[in-house]
Amino acid sequence: MKHLIIIFTIIIATSGLRAQTIESVLEQVEQNNTTLAALRKKTDAEKIGNKTGIYLDNPEAEFHYLWGTPSAIGNRQDFSISQSFDFPTAYSYKNEISDISNQQAELQYVKNQKEILLETKLLLYDLIYLNALKSELTKRAEHATTIAEAYDARFEAGDANILEFNKAKINLLNAEKELEALEVQRLALLSELKGLNGGEFINYTDSTFSPANLPANFEQWYAVAEENNPVLNWLKQEIEKSSKQVKLEKALSLPKFKGGYMSEKVMDEQFQGIAFGLSIPLWQDKNKVKYAKAKKEAVESEVFNTRLQFYNRLQTLYAQAAGLQKNVGEYRTQLEPLDHSDLLIKALDAGEITLIEYIMELSIYYESMNRLLELERDMKKSVARLNRYM
């Protein structure tokens, strides 16, 4: 496993020399993601579908040839062509509803697009965390190698006992295995990123978290976020569409018309003229207007609930991100002066502390550094979720 990881790491390191930023990766994913490509085609097809069934019914043409009995009365030929149509305002409402439906289709695509880009961004923050942690673990492994080699020499010289020698070897083994386990996680995330990028590999090596852009005023920021939220905008469009649907159903409840031309020919006699028909909607469309009004009220209620849930969710995320930002700042400020690794190695060389004490003291600092990196990652993820619609 160790050799495979080393080989794969070399391949990755040589496969992409250009440094990748989060923005450049997101651009590539937006362009190459196969799910988005399929959704784009689905959206375009849906928009075409929304423009069907909104025009006049097809014209109808009929021809009858009737044999007369007895033959003396001759044969009869009938021909007619007609066009039926709803009340004129219905076609205007159908067209407006189809336009709104197309806008909703685009909003649904934008929603899916933002979800995939958010997924990618969260994965990149995990990679930054693992890349930073890898850098830390590499230093620790090098440090553990130096200690192990020193105790190997001291053991050979009779200056250290077997217990101290074994502790140094175990410390090195733990450092190496921790680094290998982390590399497995890192390669797995790079594989996920490759999948999001349509199968094209991205060698993402960034190991530094950029400063978080947390809005200073939540209410002002929320007003922009609500305006950009595709889910809320979709529901707003649904209210407008429901209102148009009520008007459409009212128009459809009015009489339908049918007009055309008709001719009839029997022997030497021929009759021709216009035909006109009227359909009175008494039973077929009963309760459709009532249903459209009820649906409009239901959508309005859904919009109110969704907006409230969205506000509460973002308020929670804002508080969480602000708290994490504060913790990261305090943690880093207080942790940086506490790196006593140089003093510890001097104390170990001078015999002032034992090897186990040295390892324990270092492990406390190492755990704190790991915790700081976790806090930075979690903070960036919270801010990313907060800004997903900005």
C-alpha positions in Angstrom: 0.0 0.0 0.0 2.8 2.4 0.9 4.5 1.9 -2.5 1.3 2.3 -4.4 0.6 5.6 -2.6 4.1 6.9 -3.3 3.7 6.0 -7.0 0.3 7.6 -7.3 1.6 10.7 -5.5 4.4 11.0 -8.0 1.9 10.7 -10.9 -0.3 13.3 -9.4 2.6 15.7 -8.7 3.7 15.5 -12.3 0.3 15.6 -13.9 -0.5 19.2 -13.1 2.2 21.8 -12.7 -0.1 24.9 -12.8 -1.3 26.0 -9.4 -5.1 25.8 -9.1 -7.2 28.3 -7.2 -10.7 27.6 -5.8 -12.2 29.9 -8.4 -10.4 28.2 -11.3 -11.4 24.8 -10.1 -15.1 25.9 -9.8 -14.9 27.2 -13.4 -13.6 23.9 -14.6 -16.2 21.9 -12.7 -19.0 24.2 -14.0 -17.8 23.5 -17.6 -17.0 19.8 -17.3 -19.5 18.4 -14.8 -21.5 15.7 -16.5 -24.5 16.2 -14.2 -24.7 19.9 -15.1 -24.4 19.0 -18.8 -27.3 16.6 -18.6 -29.4 19.1 -16.6 -28.7 21.7 -19.2 -30.1 19.5 -21.9 -33.1 18.6 -19.7 -33.8 22.2 -19.0 -33.7 23.1 -22.7 -36.0 20.3 -23.5 -38.4 21.3 -20.7 -38.5 24.9 -22.0 -39.5 23.6 -25.5 -42.1 21.4 -23.8 -43.5 24.5 -22.0 -44.1 26.1 -25.3 -46.3 23.2 -26.6 -50.1 23.0 -26.2 -50.5 26.8 -26.0 -51.8 27.5 -29.5 -55.0 27.0 -31.4 -56.3 23.5 -31.9 -55.6 21.9 -35.2 -58.1 22.7 -38.0 -60.4 19.9 -39.0 -61.4 19.0 -42.6 -64.0 16.4 -43.6 -65.2 14.9 -46.9 -68.3 12.7 -47.2 -69.3 10.8 -50.4 -72.8 9.2 -50.0 -74.4 6.9 -52.5 -78.1 7.6 -53.0 -80.8 4.9 -53.2 -82.6 4.7 -55.4 -80.0 5.9 -57.9 -82.4 8.4 -59.4 -81.8 10.7 -56.4 -78.0 10.8 -57.2 -75.0 10.8 -54.9 -74.2 13.3 -52.3 -70.8 15.0 -51.6 -70.1 16.9 -48.4 -67.0 18.9 -47.6 -66.2 21.0 -44.6 -63.3 22.7 -42.9 -63.5 24.2 -39.4 -61.4 25.7 -36.7 -62.3 25.6 -33.0 -60.9 28.0 -30.5 -61.2 29.0 -26.8 -62.1 32.4 -25.6 -59.4 34.7 -27.0 -57.8 35.8 -23.7 -57.1 32.2 -22.9 -54.2 32.1 -25.4 -52.6 35.2 -23.8 -52.7 33.5 -20.4 -51.3 30.2 -21.8 -48.4 32.1 -23.3 -47.6 34.0 -20.1 -47.8 30.8 -18.1 -45.3 29.1 -20.5 -42.9 32.0 -20.1 -43.0 31.8 -16.3 -42.5 28.0 -16.5 -39.4 28.6 -18.6 -38.1 31.0 -16.1 -38.7 28.4 -13.4 -36.9 25.8 -15.4 -33.8 28.1 -15.5 -34.1 28.8 -11.8 -34.2 25.0 -11.1 -31.0 24.6 -13.2 -29.3 27.4 -11.3 -30.3 25.8 -8.0 -28.7 22.5 -9.1 -25.7 24.3 -10.4 -25.1 26.1 -7.1 -25.5 22.8 -5.2 -22.8 21.1 -7.2 -20.5 24.1 -7.0 -21.0 24.2 -3.2 -20.3 20.5 -3.0 -17.1 21.1 -4.9 -16.1 24.1 -2.7 -16.6 22.0 0.5 -14.5 19.2 -1.0 -11.7 21.8 -1.8 -11.8 23.0 1.8 -11.3 19.4 3.0 -8.4 19.1 0.6 -6.8 22.3 1.8 -7.2 20.9 5.4 -5.5 17.6 4.4 -2.8 19.4 2.4 -2.0 21.6 5.4 -2.1 18.6 7.7 0.1 16.7 5.4 2.7 19.4 5.6 2.5 19.3 9.4 2.7 15.5 9.5 5.7 15.5 7.1 7.6 17.8 9.4 6.7 15.6 12.4 7.8 12.4 10.5 11.1 14.1 9.6 11.5 15.1 13.3 10.6 11.6 14.5 13.2 10.2 12.0 15.9 12.5 13.5 15.0 11.4 17.0 15.0 7.7 16.0 18.4 7.9 14.3 19.8 9.7 17.3 18.6 7.1 19.7 19.8 4.4 17.4 23.3 5.8 17.6 23.0 6.3 21.3 21.8 2.7 21.8 24.8 1.4 19.7 27.1 3.5 21.9 25.5 2.3 25.1 24.2 5.7 26.0 20.5 4.7 25.8 18.6 1.6 26.9 16.4 -0.7 24.8 13.2 0.9 26.2 14.2 4.4 25.0 15.3 3.0 21.7 12.0 1.2 21.2 10.0 4.3 22.1 11.8 6.3 19.5 11.1 3.6 16.8 7.4 3.4 17.8 7.2 7.2 17.7 8.6 7.2 14.1 6.3 4.3 13.1 3.2 6.2 14.3 4.3 9.3 12.5 4.8 7.4 9.2 1.6 5.5 9.4 -0.4 8.6 10.3 1.1 10.3 7.2 0.2 7.3 5.0 -3.4 7.2 6.3 -3.8 10.9 5.6 -2.5 10.4 2.0 -5.1 7.7 1.4 -7.8 10.2 2.5 -6.3 12.9 0.3 -6.2 10.7 -2.8 -9.8 9.7 -2.2 -10.8 13.3 -2.2 -8.8 14.0 -5.4 -10.7 11.1 -7.0 -14.0 12.7 -5.9 -12.9 16.0 -7.4 -12.0 14.2 -10.6 -15.6 12.8 -10.7 -17.1 16.3 -10.2 -14.9 17.6 -13.0 -16.2 15.2 -15.6 -13.4 12.7 -15.2 -10.6 15.2 -15.7 -8.0 15.1 -13.0 -7.2 18.3 -11.0 -4.0 18.4 -9.0 -5.2 20.6 -6.1 -2.3 21.3 -3.7 -3.3 24.5 -1.9 -2.7 24.2 1.8 -3.6 27.7 3.0 -7.1 29.0 4.0 -7.8 32.5 2.7 -9.4 35.0 5.1 -13.2 34.4 5.5 -15.5 37.0 4.0 -18.2 37.2 6.7 -20.8 39.9 6.1 -20.7 42.6 8.8 -24.5 43.2 8.8 -26.6 40.1 8.6 -29.9 41.8 7.8 -28.5 43.8 4.8 -26.7 40.7 3.6 -29.8 38.5 4.0 -31.8 40.9 1.8 -29.4 40.2 -1.1 -29.3 36.5 -0.3 -33.1 36.2 -0.4 -33.2 38.1 -3.7 -30.6 35.7 -5.2 -32.1 32.5 -3.8 -33.4 30.4 -6.8 -35.7 28.4 -4.6 -37.5 31.5 -3.3 -37.5 33.0 -6.7 -39.0 29.8 -8.1 -41.8 30.0 -5.6 -42.4 33.7 -6.3 -42.8 32.7 -10.0 -45.1 29.9 -8.9 -47.4 32.5 -7.2 -47.5 34.5 -10.4 -48.1 31.4 -12.4 -50.9 30.4 -10.1 -52.5 33.8 -10.5 -52.3 33.5 -14.2 -53.8 30.0 -14.0 -56.8 31.3 -12.1 -57.4 33.8 -15.0 -56.8 31.1 -17.5 -59.4 28.8 -15.9 -61.9 31.6 -15.9 -61.3 32.2 -19.6 -61.6 28.5 -20.3 -64.9 28.5 -18.4 -66.4 30.8 -21.1 -68.0 29.4 -24.2 -65.8 27.8 -26.9 -66.3 28.7 -30.5 -66.1 26.8 -33.8 -66.3 28.3 -37.2 -65.6 27.2 -40.8 -66.8 26.5 -44.3 -69.1 23.7 -45.5 -70.5 22.6 -48.9 -73.0 20.0 -50.0 -73.5 18.8 -53.5 -76.4 16.5 -54.7 -76.6 15.9 -58.5 -76.9 19.3 -60.1 -77.6 21.1 -56.8 -74.9 22.5 -54.5 -75.1 24.3 -51.2 -72.2 26.1 -49.6 -71.7 28.6 -46.8 -70.2 29.2 -43.4 -70.6 27.0 -40.3 -70.6 28.2 -36.7 -70.7 26.3 -33.4 -70.7 27.1 -29.7 -69.7 24.8 -26.8 -71.2 25.8 -23.5 -69.0 24.6 -20.5 -71.6 23.4 -18.0 -70.0 20.3 -16.5 -66.6 19.3 -17.9 -64.6 22.1 -16.2 -66.5 22.3 -13.0 -64.4 23.3 -10.0 -61.3 24.1 -12.1 -61.4 27.8 -11.1 -62.0 26.9 -7.5 -59.0 24.5 -7.6 -56.8 27.1 -9.2 -57.6 29.6 -6.4 -57.0 27.0 -3.7 -53.6 26.1 -5.3 -52.6 29.8 -5.4 -53.3 30.1 -1.7 -51.3 27.0 -0.9 -48.3 28.3 -2.9 -48.5 31.7 -1.0 -48.4 29.8 2.3 -45.5 27.7 1.1 -43.5 30.8 0.1 -44.1 32.3 3.6 -42.9 29.1 5.3 -39.9 28.6 3.0 -38.8 32.2 3.5 -39.0 31.9 7.3 -37.1 28.6 7.2 -34.4 30.1 4.9 -34.0 33.1 7.2 -33.7 31.0 10.3 -31.2 28.6 8.7 -29.0 31.4 7.5 -29.1 33.2 10.8 -27.9 29.9 12.5 -25.1 29.5 9.9 -24.1 33.2 10.4 -23.9 32.7 14.2 -21.9 29.5 13.7 -19.5 31.1 11.2 -19.0 34.1 13.4 -18.3 31.9 16.4 -15.8 29.8 14.5 -14.1 32.9 13.1 -13.7 34.2 16.6 -12.4 30.8 17.9 -9.9 30.5 15.0 -8.5 34.0 15.7 -8.1 33.4 19.4 -6.7 29.9 18.9 -4.1 31.0 16.5 -3.0 34.0 18.5 -2.6 32.0 21.7 -1.1 28.9 20.1 1.7 30.5 18.0 3.8 31.6 21.1 3.5 28.1 22.6 5.6 26.2 20.1 8.4 25.0 22.4 9.8 22.2 20.1 13.3 23.8 20.0 13.4 24.1 23.8 12.1 20.5 24.2 14.8 19.0 22.0 17.5 20.9 23.9 16.0 19.7 27.2 16.0 16.1 25.8 19.6 16.4 24.7 20.6 17.8 28.1 18.9 14.9 29.9 16.4 17.3 31.7 13.4 15.3 30.4 12.9 11.7 29.3 12.0 10.7 25.8 8.4 9.8 26.8 8.1 13.2 28.4 9.4 14.8 25.2 6.9 12.8 23.0 4.0 13.7 25.4 4.8 17.4 25.3 5.0 17.4 21.6 1.8 15.5 21.2 -0.1 18.1 23.1 1.1 20.8 20.7 0.5 18.6 17.7 -3.1 18.0 18.8 -3.6 21.7 19.2 -2.3 22.4 15.7 -4.6 19.7 14.3 -7.6 21.3 16.1 -6.7 24.7 14.7 -6.7 23.4 11.2 -10.1 21.7 11.8 -11.5 25.0 13.1 -10.3 26.8 10.0 -11.8 24.2 7.7 -15.1 24.2 9.6 -15.3 28.0 9.5 -14.7 28.2 5.7 -17.3 25.5 5.2 -19.9 27.5 7.2 -19.1 30.7 5.3 -19.4 28.7 2.0 -22.8 27.4 3.0 -23.8 30.9 4.0 -22.7 32.5 0.7 -24.0 29.7 -1.6 -26.6 32.1 -3.2 -24.4 35.2 -3.3 
